[in-house]
Amino acid sequence: MSLIGDMMRSYRAPRGVMQAQVERGITEPQTLFYAMLFGMMNLIANYPRAAYNAPDPDTLAGMMAGLFIAYVFFLPLVLFGLAAIIHWVILRFGGQATWGQARRAMIWSTVTMIPFILVTGAAYIFQNSTLVSIVNVITAVVFTWQLWSNFKQVEFY
């Protein structure tokens, strides 16, 4: 199925989508692509905040360059590290997944958050801290649910 179709289906049945990915086969290049895609979407979502905070166009260009490096190159490394830590802890409680499956569970959880991340970025345009806080809380709750569902699927089934 398509990437967007899988993302939308993961809101109804996250464990089913994760199982389908495991059955199709998990490859590291695809997992890295998903991680970098999530980083690019974060970069796009943070543009309104950076544009608002930058005093001039040169500063904005520098901020966006720094955010590009942080989100596209370092964020995937951080996510892979977090996946390793979570997998290592779950292994102590009887987890059965491979390291690649654990990385995919983490990265797929972030990919499903792309629409929420973009809405959060759009909320910065309105400069309403209450709206931004509400959207951030909703995003955190949905991410926690996705992460729990995906890790549960790969580790214990």
Secondary structure by P-SEA (a helix, b strand, c coil): ccaaaaaaaaaacaaaaaaaaaaacccaaaaaaaaaaaaaaaaaaaaaaaaaacccaaaaaaaaaaaaaaccccaaaaaaaaaaaaaaaaaaacccccaaaaaaaaaaaaaaaaaaaaaaaaaaaaccaaaaaaaaaaaaaaaaaaaaaaaaaaccc
